[in-house]
Amino acid sequence: MVWSVSVPGIEVSVAAQPERTVVHVTGRLDQGGVVALRQQLSDHDRCLVLDFSRVSFVGLAGVALVEAVAEQVRAAGGELEVWGVDDPVLRQLHESGRLRALRRHVGTGAETTDRAQSRNRLVMREALAAALRVTGAPMGNAQLLDPDSQSLRITDQRGFHQPFLHFFRRVEAKAHGSTCGAAAEQRRAVYVEDVRVSPLFVGTPAAEVLKDAGVYAVASLPVLSASGDLAGMLSTHFSRPTTWTPEVRREVEYVAEAAGRLIR
């Protein structure tokens, strides 16, 4: 028995066979795609195959879904296979025995590099959206590290206009006068509750830029790769002085950590 569903951004085709169920997925497994896919997955007590060979992007939500489905299937006494995707977190699931099989597709070197760069931008875009949801911040930006210049460059943003984007278009990874520079240098999250009195900003050109942008508080979180190297930065900005609760800090830091696990 075969049935399929198509929603904006993703197509799902399910083939129920006597020995297993194969779910063919085409499109992007971002937040919207995961919602559509989840609706097609019910309880399984046998082998379930997720065919991602035509998936162009597996984001934070996609990996979380695979982890949840793996536990669901194992709890029912079944097994999960994932086909046609090369993802570091899914490789860890396979190596730990939580995935019965993981068939990976690897292209040529040039194709892999181009796809990795595009994937990294999508990962950071999804992570920024998650960080804004967690913190309730109205503004924010995502940066990726340019390895040649060792500078952070904005790849996505919400709520900003010039001259903010021009001023912060490139930030040295060890620069002072910004939370993202401080977070990059310290390799840890930096929270500034009031930029008007923060030693990071008082007397610096950045202070005027933030004032013009209506920014009064900012948090910057380094995105570290699996090897511990700086890969990017997530920053959320508030239009009023802000104090982050321990719960919010844990959640937004988890978003940055999860993004780092997906960066290549």
C-alpha positions, 0 to 999 in steps of 0.5 A: 500500500502506498500513499503520499502527501505534498505540502509547501517545501516537502513531499512524503510518500509512504510504502507499507510493505509486509516486512517494513514501511518505507517513508520517502521524503523529498524537500527540506527537513526544517521546522515546517517540513518536520511538522508535515513529516511527523503527521505521516509517522504513526506507531511502528512495531517493525522496521521503519525506513526513512529515505532521505536521499532526496532531502536537501537539508536536515536541520535541528528539527529534522535531527530531533525528529529522527532521534524521537522516532528512533526511540519510539521504534525501538520501544515498540521492538522495531528497528529504524534505518535512515537512507541517503543522508550524511549527517554527523549527529545521525552518524553518532546515533548509528554508532551508538546502535540507536539506528539499525542502518545509515546509508550515506550519500557523499558527492564530489569534493566540490559538490560537498563543499558547496553543499556544506556551505549552503547547509551551514547557512540554513542551519544558522538561519534555523538556529536563529529562528529558534533562539528568537523563539526561546528568548522572545527577542525581537531582533537578532543575527547569525554569523558564520566564521570566514576561515580565511580572514578569521572574521564573523560575517552576518548570514541572516538577521531579523529586525535590523537595517542600516547602519547596524548591518554595515557596521557589524557586517564583519567582526574580527573573531578576537575583536573587542567592542562587541558581544560577538567578538567577546564571545568568540574570544572566550568561547562562551556565551556573553550576556549584556543586560544593559549596553549603556553601562557595559564596559564592552560598549561604553565609549566605543563606536558600537555604542552609538550604532546600538543606540540608533538601532534601538538595542539595549540588551544583547546575548551572543552565543558561540557556535562551536563545531564538533571539534571545538572550533569556532564556526559561527555566532548567534546573537539576540537583541532586545529593545529594553534592558533585559535579564535572562533567567537560568532556564532561558539561558540553558535553552538558548545555549542548547540551540547554539550547541545543537547548531554546532553539532550540525555545522560542517 
